[in-house]
Amino acid sequence: MTRPSLSDHQNVSLRDVDERDLDIFFEHQRDPEATRVADFPARERDAFMTHWKEKVLVDPTSLVQTIVAGGEVAGNVVSWVGSGQRMVGYWIGRDYWGRGIASAGLALFLRHVARMRPLYAEVFPGNLGSIRVLEKCGFRRLPRQDATNATNRNAAKATEGADALFTKDTESAKTASRTTSTTSTTSTTSTTREEPEGLLFVLDA
């Protein structure tokens, strides 16, 4: 079945993760093409569920949202603190690639965490779709040594007041959506990757 275009992104929004979303996220990360482009192997079901339930969803530094497109769960976006830096990452189901949904979802998320800067993102060099998503959302490529020198003070500043800063109003999220168009899959796979590898990007403002 041909899915309708969401080029205007009026139907892209964010909401809190429901435990039922995890089954969909699991299937998204099992897709062979997605794992190839992201350069990261899929987790088995038990390992995936344990990682989400016992790490991602309970990490006090994490901000986690489900990306909804046209009423369907299209993926997720996550921010967390790692190695003294606040990171951001996302994973989009392959059925939703090439329609600007990743760009719209990330743009919404960035508006909600506007005071959390700098934000870092990591992407596999061959993942051209995600590189375009990051660039459209204002990220710039950063030499890895510069990112390594980021201090824990930046992470503490980014984390401070996280609960108050993150807006969970889905109607506001719909209003904040902006038009984008890109082919995308994953940027920083925060739900599966422990140590950053690949190209680093930063959003300063």
Buried (B, 14 or more C-beta within 10 A) or exposed (E): EEEEEBEEBEBBBBBEBEEEBBEBBBBBBBBEEBBBBBBBEBBEEEEBBEBBEEEBBEBEBBBBBBBBBBEEBBBBBBBBBBEBBBBBBBBBBBBBBBBBBBBBBBBBBBBBBEEBBBBBBBBBEBBBBBBBBBBBBBBEEBEEEEBEEBEEEBBEBBBEEBEEBBBEEBEBBBEBBBBBBBBBBBBBBBBBBEEBBBBBBBBEE
